Amino acid sequence: MRRWLTGLVALAAALSASTAQAWSEPTHQVTGAIAWQDLKVRHPAELGELLNLIRQHQDYGKFQPFLAGLAPELQERGAFEVLGRWPDDIRGGPEDHPDWHFQLRVVSGRTWLWPFENGNAAFGFGTNYAKLANPCAPASERAKAIGWLIHIIGDIQQPLHAGHQMTEIFSATDRAGQLAFVKRPDGQVTDLHRFWDETLDKSGVRLPAGQDSWADALIALWPRERLTLELSREGEPQAVFASFLDESAELARLVGYQGTFLRATADPATAPMVTEAEQAQGIALTQRRIATGGYRIADLLARAIRDAKAATWTCPV
């Protein structure tokens, strides 16, 4: 029993050491842009409150090179875009929380052996939601919470940030796909995690005439009306977020670890090739997940602002 417990502790430590990224920087910016656009249309008052807070962000001055030269309205969108990637930009710094980016469970292979979760995305979400919804919290802290919420909600739409596999080959899991390799149809070798992170970048999506961002294209492809199932979650914010994690873990099981992905190898030199059909399915799913993430971000940010306004306590002077 002692050896068994010692082994579990060692395995837990190994799993918790994961440094998985989720979505590429452009993709995180897309989720922020979709959230901004949705707030502009559906929650303009809450958007104004959010923008006022964002201007109090400790790194707002550092955002200026990204925002420079944009029209005022596009600067608003740009602020949401840069905040979407900000938690990745501060990786390794004093305010980094690497385990807030994921919350993994074993969804394929030896699911019976490791019935635990690794990562603290739910804690990160709860911490930052509470901060944004607290009218007494310093504006700069609430601004940072906006960035974390945009990022965390976006992160866990990526299926391999909620589920991974444990097999004979990957006895300590495949680290959310980081240790398992496949080839894209063009012959490029990639690990499974990066396959999903960069799918939008690799999709070759073309923007409709008159639209200037992937966000516009995805909103046109996946308007809210097509996502009624994903956007109908009810309950307390923490319970809603938990349902997002459950959903992504199920997608990891049903899509992320099926077909060629199940034959992913630990040796990049022997990686199997993903079929064109699997690549197309991955692109379609990724586009839907990113659009869904943007709308979910907008809904929860607006809800937090409303919660702050409805607070009945008096802030200390």
Buried (B, 14 or more C-beta within 10 A) or exposed (E): EEEEEEEEEEBEEEBEEBEBBBBBBBBBBBBBBBBBBBBBEBBEEBBBBBBEBBEBBEBBEEBEEBBEEEEEEBBBBBBBBBBBBBBBBBEEEEEBBBBBBBBBBBBBBBBEEBEEBBBBBBBBBBBBBBBBBBBEBEEBBBBBBBBBBBBBBBBBBBBBBBBBBBBEBBEEBBBBBBBBBBBBBEEEBBBBBBBBBBBBBBBEBEBEEEEEBBBBBBBEBBEBEEBEEBBEBEEEBBEBBBBBBEBBBBBBBBBBBEEBBBEBBEEEEEBBBBEEEBBEBBBEBBBBBBBBBBBBBBBBBBBBBBBBEEEEEEEEE
